[in-house]
Amino acid sequence: MNGPDEVVDCLGQRCPLPVIAAARRLPQLPVGGVLRVLADDPAAAIDIPAWCRMRGQELVDTSTVDGSPAYDIRRAH
């Protein structure tokens, strides 16, 4: 897999701000595009996958980038 199409840096932000940022940015990507959300709030590990399930978007990967959690979301529709 190639890298993400866009990256949203939410490091230092408390949930739900990373989810709100993803919800605002993802519709601007084409269907199939991948948005990487950098979020170090521990709640993001629960909130971002839950938001993806609720909205029908695909969480394709959870990784660590430069020591920070990263969530890759593919726009499904």
N, CA, C and O atoms as CSV, one atom per row, in Angstrom:
chain,resi,resn,atom,element,x,y,z
A,1,MET,N,N,0.837,-1.191,0.000
A,1,MET,CA,C,0.000,0.000,0.000
A,1,MET,C,C,0.872,1.241,0.000
A,1,MET,O,O,1.868,1.313,0.720
A,2,ASN,N,N,0.497,2.203,-0.801
A,2,ASN,CA,C,1.190,3.477,-0.808
A,2,ASN,C,C,0.807,4.264,0.436
A,2,ASN,O,O,-0.049,3.839,1.212
A,3,GLY,N,N,1.438,5.400,0.618
A,3,GLY,CA,C,1.115,6.253,1.756
A,3,GLY,C,C,-0.265,6.860,1.604
A,3,GLY,O,O,-0.920,6.703,0.574
A,4,PRO,N,N,-0.693,7.551,2.641
A,4,PRO,CA,C,-2.017,8.172,2.607
A,4,PRO,C,C,-2.059,9.330,1.610
A,4,PRO,O,O,-1.027,9.901,1.260
A,5,ASP,N,N,-3.264,9.662,1.162
A,5,ASP,CA,C,-3.450,10.804,0.262
A,5,ASP,C,C,-3.370,12.125,1.019
A,5,ASP,O,O,-2.921,13.135,0.476
A,6,GLU,N,N,-3.805,12.110,2.262
A,6,GLU,CA,C,-3.806,13.318,3.097
A,6,GLU,C,C,-3.454,12.914,4.521
A,6,GLU,O,O,-3.694,11.777,4.929
A,7,VAL,N,N,-2.887,13.843,5.270
A,7,VAL,CA,C,-2.582,13.625,6.682
A,7,VAL,C,C,-3.174,14.769,7.489
A,7,VAL,O,O,-2.984,15.939,7.155
A,8,VAL,N,N,-3.893,14.428,8.551
A,8,VAL,CA,C,-4.425,15.422,9.477
A,8,VAL,C,C,-3.685,15.236,10.806
A,8,VAL,O,O,-3.745,14.165,11.409
A,9,ASP,N,N,-3.000,16.267,11.250
A,9,ASP,CA,C,-2.218,16.194,12.484
A,9,ASP,C,C,-3.074,16.685,13.648
A,9,ASP,O,O,-3.345,17.879,13.775
A,10,CYS,N,N,-3.491,15.753,14.489
A,10,CYS,CA,C,-4.300,16.072,15.668
A,10,CYS,C,C,-3.534,15.770,16.952
A,10,CYS,O,O,-4.134,15.580,18.010
A,11,LEU,N,N,-2.217,15.726,16.854
A,11,LEU,CA,C,-1.403,15.434,18.036
A,11,LEU,C,C,-1.627,16.520,19.082
A,11,LEU,O,O,-1.612,17.712,18.772
A,12,GLY,N,N,-1.834,16.092,20.318
A,12,GLY,CA,C,-2.073,17.028,21.405
A,12,GLY,C,C,-3.527,17.432,21.563
A,12,GLY,O,O,-3.875,18.134,22.513
A,13,GLN,N,N,-4.385,16.997,20.640
A,13,GLN,CA,C,-5.813,17.330,20.729
A,13,GLN,C,C,-6.564,16.214,21.435
A,13,GLN,O,O,-6.276,15.035,21.231
A,14,ARG,N,N,-7.513,16.586,22.255
A,14,ARG,CA,C,-8.336,15.609,22.973
A,14,ARG,C,C,-9.534,15.220,22.117
A,14,ARG,O,O,-10.064,16.027,21.354
A,15,CYS,N,N,-9.948,13.958,22.263
A,15,CYS,CA,C,-11.172,13.533,21.596
A,15,CYS,C,C,-12.328,14.355,22.160
A,15,CYS,O,O,-12.336,14.660,23.352
A,16,PRO,N,N,-13.298,14.717,21.333
A,16,PRO,CA,C,-13.548,14.193,19.982
A,16,PRO,C,C,-12.899,14.989,18.859
A,16,PRO,O,O,-13.253,14.775,17.700
A,17,LEU,N,N,-11.966,15.898,19.139
A,17,LEU,CA,C,-11.417,16.735,18.070
A,17,LEU,C,C,-10.800,15.948,16.907
A,17,LEU,O,O,-11.019,16.332,15.758
A,18,PRO,N,N,-10.035,14.862,17.143
A,18,PRO,CA,C,-9.518,14.107,15.991
A,18,PRO,C,C,-10.628,13.510,15.124
A,18,PRO,O,O,-10.501,13.470,13.900
A,19,VAL,N,N,-11.706,13.051,15.742
A,19,VAL,CA,C,-12.824,12.493,14.975
A,19,VAL,C,C,-13.504,13.595,14.162
A,19,VAL,O,O,-13.865,13.385,13.004
A,20,ILE,N,N,-13.675,14.756,14.766
A,20,ILE,CA,C,-14.283,15.890,14.050
A,20,ILE,C,C,-13.409,16.283,12.857
A,20,ILE,O,O,-13.922,16.556,11.772
A,21,ALA,N,N,-12.098,16.311,13.057
A,21,ALA,CA,C,-11.183,16.648,11.966
A,21,ALA,C,C,-11.302,15.632,10.824
A,21,ALA,O,O,-11.327,16.009,9.653
A,22,ALA,N,N,-11.375,14.353,11.171
A,22,ALA,CA,C,-11.535,13.312,10.145
A,22,ALA,C,C,-12.860,13.476,9.411
A,22,ALA,O,O,-12.918,13.350,8.188
A,23,ALA,N,N,-13.922,13.758,10.159
A,23,ALA,CA,C,-15.251,13.901,9.556
A,23,ALA,C,C,-15.297,15.081,8.598
A,23,ALA,O,O,-16.028,15.048,7.608
A,24,ARG,N,N,-14.532,16.113,8.877
A,24,ARG,CA,C,-14.506,17.295,7.995
A,24,ARG,C,C,-13.645,17.063,6.761
A,24,ARG,O,O,-13.982,17.516,5.667
A,25,ARG,N,N,-12.537,16.360,6.940
A,25,ARG,CA,C,-11.555,16.222,5.850
A,25,ARG,C,C,-11.877,15.086,4.889
A,25,ARG,O,O,-11.661,15.215,3.684
A,26,LEU,N,N,-12.391,13.971,5.410
A,26,LEU,CA,C,-12.591,12.785,4.569
A,26,LEU,C,C,-13.483,13.051,3.352
A,26,LEU,O,O,-13.163,12.567,2.266
A,27,PRO,N,N,-14.591,13.799,3.480
A,27,PRO,CA,C,-15.438,14.037,2.305
A,27,PRO,C,C,-14.744,14.822,1.193
A,27,PRO,O,O,-15.225,14.828,0.060
A,28,GLN,N,N,-13.641,15.474,1.489
A,28,GLN,CA,C,-12.911,16.234,0.478
A,28,GLN,C,C,-11.991,15.342,-0.349
A,28,GLN,O,O,-11.464,15.770,-1.376
A,29,LEU,N,N,-11.796,14.099,0.099
A,29,LEU,CA,C,-11.000,13.138,-0.659
A,29,LEU,C,C,-11.901,12.383,-1.630
A,29,LEU,O,O,-13.097,12.241,-1.374
A,30,PRO,N,N,-11.349,11.900,-2.734
A,30,PRO,CA,C,-12.156,11.065,-3.624
A,30,PRO,C,C,-12.473,9.733,-2.943
A,30,PRO,O,O,-11.752,9.304,-2.042
A,31,VAL,N,N,-13.551,9.083,-3.375
A,31,VAL,CA,C,-13.867,7.750,-2.878
A,31,VAL,C,C,-12.652,6.856,-3.155
A,31,VAL,O,O,-12.116,6.855,-4.263
A,32,GLY,N,N,-12.228,6.108,-2.153
A,32,GLY,CA,C,-11.024,5.276,-2.266
A,32,GLY,C,C,-9.786,5.958,-1.723
A,32,GLY,O,O,-8.764,5.306,-1.509
A,33,GLY,N,N,-9.862,7.263,-1.497
A,33,GLY,CA,C,-8.737,7.999,-0.936
A,33,GLY,C,C,-8.518,7.620,0.521
A,33,GLY,O,O,-9.446,7.199,1.211
A,34,VAL,N,N,-7.274,7.775,0.983
A,34,VAL,CA,C,-6.924,7.408,2.354
A,34,VAL,C,C,-6.484,8.647,3.129
A,34,VAL,O,O,-5.603,9.393,2.701
A,35,LEU,N,N,-7.115,8.841,4.266
A,35,LEU,CA,C,-6.790,9.923,5.179
A,35,LEU,C,C,-6.074,9.338,6.385
A,35,LEU,O,O,-6.574,8.404,7.012
A,36,ARG,N,N,-4.915,9.876,6.712
A,36,ARG,CA,C,-4.199,9.455,7.922
A,36,ARG,C,C,-4.457,10.498,9.001
A,36,ARG,O,O,-4.230,11.690,8.797
A,37,VAL,N,N,-4.932,10.032,10.148
A,37,VAL,CA,C,-5.150,10.899,11.294
A,37,VAL,C,C,-4.085,10.571,12.329
A,37,VAL,O,O,-4.000,9.440,12.809
A,38,LEU,N,N,-3.274,11.568,12.668
A,38,LEU,CA,C,-2.291,11.417,13.748
A,38,LEU,C,C,-2.962,11.906,15.021
A,38,LEU,O,O,-3.350,13.071,15.110
A,39,ALA,N,N,-3.101,11.027,16.006
A,39,ALA,CA,C,-3.818,11.377,17.231
A,39,ALA,C,C,-3.241,10.599,18.402
A,39,ALA,O,O,-3.249,9.368,18.407
A,40,ASP,N,N,-2.735,11.333,19.403
A,40,ASP,CA,C,-2.107,10.672,20.543
A,40,ASP,C,C,-2.998,10.623,21.785
A,40,ASP,O,O,-2.556,10.154,22.834
A,41,ASP,N,N,-4.229,11.094,21.688
A,41,ASP,CA,C,-5.164,10.918,22.798
A,41,ASP,C,C,-5.535,9.433,22.844
A,41,ASP,O,O,-5.995,8.894,21.837
A,42,PRO,N,N,-5.348,8.759,23.978
A,42,PRO,CA,C,-5.674,7.325,24.044
A,42,PRO,C,C,-7.118,7.014,23.638
A,42,PRO,O,O,-7.393,5.923,23.138
A,43,ALA,N,N,-8.029,7.945,23.844
A,43,ALA,CA,C,-9.426,7.713,23.470
A,43,ALA,C,C,-9.594,7.576,21.962
A,43,ALA,O,O,-10.568,6.976,21.507
A,44,ALA,N,N,-8.671,8.114,21.185
A,44,ALA,CA,C,-8.765,8.015,19.724
A,44,ALA,C,C,-8.719,6.563,19.265
A,44,ALA,O,O,-9.306,6.220,18.238
A,45,ALA,N,N,-8.022,5.702,20.020
A,45,ALA,CA,C,-7.926,4.283,19.657
A,45,ALA,C,C,-9.291,3.607,19.692
A,45,ALA,O,O,-9.498,2.587,19.035
A,46,ILE,N,N,-10.208,4.163,20.444
A,46,ILE,CA,C,-11.583,3.648,20.510
A,46,ILE,C,C,-12.496,4.470,19.598
A,46,ILE,O,O,-13.306,3.921,18.849
A,47,ASP,N,N,-12.351,5.787,19.676
A,47,ASP,CA,C,-13.285,6.686,18.984
A,47,ASP,C,C,-13.166,6.631,17.466
A,47,ASP,O,O,-14.182,6.635,16.771
A,48,ILE,N,N,-11.940,6.580,16.934
A,48,ILE,CA,C,-11.781,6.595,15.479
A,48,ILE,C,C,-12.327,5.309,14.848
A,48,ILE,O,O,-13.081,5.401,13.879
A,49,PRO,N,N,-11.979,4.103,15.354
A,49,PRO,CA,C,-12.600,2.899,14.781
A,49,PRO,C,C,-14.125,2.888,14.923
A,49,PRO,O,O,-14.830,2.433,14.022
A,50,ALA,N,N,-14.633,3.387,16.053
A,50,ALA,CA,C,-16.094,3.428,16.247
A,50,ALA,C,C,-16.745,4.369,15.245
A,50,ALA,O,O,-17.804,4.058,14.700
A,51,TRP,N,N,-16.122,5.516,14.998
A,51,TRP,CA,C,-16.652,6.466,14.019
A,51,TRP,C,C,-16.663,5.838,12.622
A,51,TRP,O,O,-17.625,6.001,11.871
A,52,CYS,N,N,-15.586,5.116,12.278
A,52,CYS,CA,C,-15.529,4.449,10.967
A,52,CYS,C,C,-16.672,3.452,10.804
A,52,CYS,O,O,-17.319,3.408,9.757
A,53,ARG,N,N,-16.919,2.655,11.837
A,53,ARG,CA,C,-18.014,1.675,11.775
A,53,ARG,C,C,-19.359,2.381,11.638
A,53,ARG,O,O,-20.206,1.976,10.842
A,54,MET,N,N,-19.542,3.430,12.415
A,54,MET,CA,C,-20.816,4.156,12.426
A,54,MET,C,C,-21.085,4.821,11.075
A,54,MET,O,O,-22.230,4.872,10.625
A,55,ARG,N,N,-20.043,5.326,10.435
A,55,ARG,CA,C,-20.186,6.067,9.176
A,55,ARG,C,C,-19.971,5.203,7.943
A,55,ARG,O,O,-20.106,5.688,6.820
A,56,GLY,N,N,-19.639,3.930,8.136
A,56,GLY,CA,C,-19.424,3.047,6.990
A,56,GLY,C,C,-18.139,3.338,6.238
A,56,GLY,O,O,-18.043,3.071,5.041
A,57,GLN,N,N,-17.145,3.889,6.940
A,57,GLN,CA,C,-15.838,4.122,6.322
A,57,GLN,C,C,-14.892,3.009,6.761
A,57,GLN,O,O,-15.148,2.333,7.758
A,58,GLU,N,N,-13.801,2.816,6.023
A,58,GLU,CA,C,-12.920,1.673,6.265
A,58,GLU,C,C,-11.651,2.106,6.998
A,58,GLU,O,O,-10.875,2.909,6.480
A,59,LEU,N,N,-11.443,1.576,8.199
A,59,LEU,CA,C,-10.180,1.770,8.911
A,59,LEU,C,C,-9.216,0.733,8.346
A,59,LEU,O,O,-9.326,-0.452,8.661
A,60,VAL,N,N,-8.275,1.169,7.516
A,60,VAL,CA,C,-7.418,0.214,6.817
A,60,VAL,C,C,-6.154,-0.126,7.591
A,60,VAL,O,O,-5.562,-1.184,7.377
A,61,ASP,N,N,-5.731,0.770,8.496
A,61,ASP,CA,C,-4.494,0.482,9.215
A,61,ASP,C,C,-4.401,1.363,10.456
A,61,ASP,O,O,-4.840,2.513,10.462
A,62,THR,N,N,-3.827,0.799,11.487
A,62,THR,CA,C,-3.438,1.544,12.678
A,62,THR,C,C,-1.959,1.284,12.863
A,62,THR,O,O,-1.534,0.132,12.947
A,63,SER,N,N,-1.179,2.337,12.927
A,63,SER,CA,C,0.268,2.156,12.991
A,63,SER,C,C,0.867,3.225,13.900
A,63,SER,O,O,0.149,4.004,14.527
A,64,THR,N,N,2.176,3.246,13.957
A,64,THR,CA,C,2.899,4.272,14.692
A,64,THR,C,C,3.807,4.991,13.708
A,64,THR,O,O,4.609,4.367,13.012
A,65,VAL,N,N,3.672,6.308,13.658
A,65,VAL,CA,C,4.478,7.127,12.752
A,65,VAL,C,C,5.267,8.112,13.612
A,65,VAL,O,O,4.685,8.933,14.320
A,66,ASP,N,N,6.583,8.025,13.546
A,66,ASP,CA,C,7.451,8.891,14.356
A,66,ASP,C,C,7.055,8.862,15.829
A,66,ASP,O,O,7.084,9.890,16.506
A,67,GLY,N,N,6.685,7.679,16.320
A,67,GLY,CA,C,6.363,7.511,17.728
A,67,GLY,C,C,4.943,7.877,18.122
A,67,GLY,O,O,4.587,7.798,19.298
A,68,SER,N,N,4.126,8.277,17.152
A,68,SER,CA,C,2.744,8.677,17.448
A,68,SER,C,C,1.752,7.764,16.738
A,68,SER,O,O,2.011,7.315,15.621
A,69,PRO,N,N,0.612,7.485,17.382
A,69,PRO,CA,C,-0.403,6.653,16.739
A,69,PRO,C,C,-0.944,7.309,15.468
A,69,PRO,O,O,-1.164,8.520,15.420
A,70,ALA,N,N,-1.153,6.485,14.444
A,70,ALA,CA,C,-1.681,6.946,13.163
A,70,ALA,C,C,-2.806,6.004,12.742
A,70,ALA,O,O,-2.688,4.784,12.855
A,71,TYR,N,N,-3.892,6.588,12.258
A,71,TYR,CA,C,-5.075,5.834,11.840
A,71,TYR,C,C,-5.342,6.154,10.377
A,71,TYR,O,O,-5.579,7.310,10.026
A,72,ASP,N,N,-5.306,5.130,9.515
A,72,ASP,CA,C,-5.550,5.330,8.093
A,72,ASP,C,C,-6.991,4.939,7.775
A,72,ASP,O,O,-7.405,3.803,8.008
A,73,ILE,N,N,-7.740,5.887,7.246
A,73,ILE,CA,C,-9.169,5.704,6.935
A,73,ILE,C,C,-9.359,5.841,5.443
A,73,ILE,O,O,-8.988,6.856,4.854
A,74,ARG,N,N,-9.946,4.802,4.817
A,74,ARG,CA,C,-10.251,4.875,3.384
A,74,ARG,C,C,-11.693,5.332,3.209
A,74,ARG,O,O,-12.611,4.791,3.824
A,75,ARG,N,N,-11.873,6.336,2.361
A,75,ARG,CA,C,-13.229,6.807,2.079
A,75,ARG,C,C,-13.960,5.750,1.260
A,75,ARG,O,O,-13.559,5.427,0.142
A,76,ALA,N,N,-15.036,5.215,1.830
A,76,ALA,CA,C,-15.758,4.116,1.193
A,76,ALA,C,C,-16.898,4.612,0.305
A,76,ALA,O,O,-17.305,3.906,-0.618
A,77,HIS,N,N,-17.417,5.805,0.562
A,77,HIS,CA,C,-18.550,6.330,-0.206
A,77,HIS,C,C,-18.579,7.837,-0.134
A,77,HIS,O,O,-19.462,8.465,-0.718
